[in-house]
């Protein structure tokens, strides 16, 4: 039977017989996808000054990464690379939207990033960006006193680690 599922990280709904292994919108792992009626989704959280600063930095990271991936999707010299970077750009844009909701901003700022024609160079840049994001999100999760903010940061560590593996596989 078809059911309505909802990701507890990004809040987006999904229709299917079973929950997907990863959220098709933000990439969150299956444990964050619940039947919509049971999902606990809240973006109205009070932020300490430290959590606000981390959320603002996270927004900048995701906007920058999304802009880089969309650039690479257009310019890279590899057909599969164009698909990969387009998919990653969409996911990173969704991550930016999560932080926009948390920060109560009307719109996500636009980013503009340079990328390469060489797929290998773009993969290398992707790897470096994902590694920096993981380090930041891991630190931010460990320091946050807000359970919801910690949940988002921890989920993003998992998602960005998946992205890191994608670049590692292709850089071999």
PyMOL commands that set and color helices and strands:
alter all, ss='L'
color gray80, all
select helices_A, chain A and resi 30-32+36-38+49-75+79-103+119-143+147-171
alter helices_A, ss='H'
color red, helices_A
select strands_A, chain A and resi 3-7+13-16+33-35
alter strands_A, ss='S'
color yellow, strands_A
deselect
rebuild
show_as cartoon
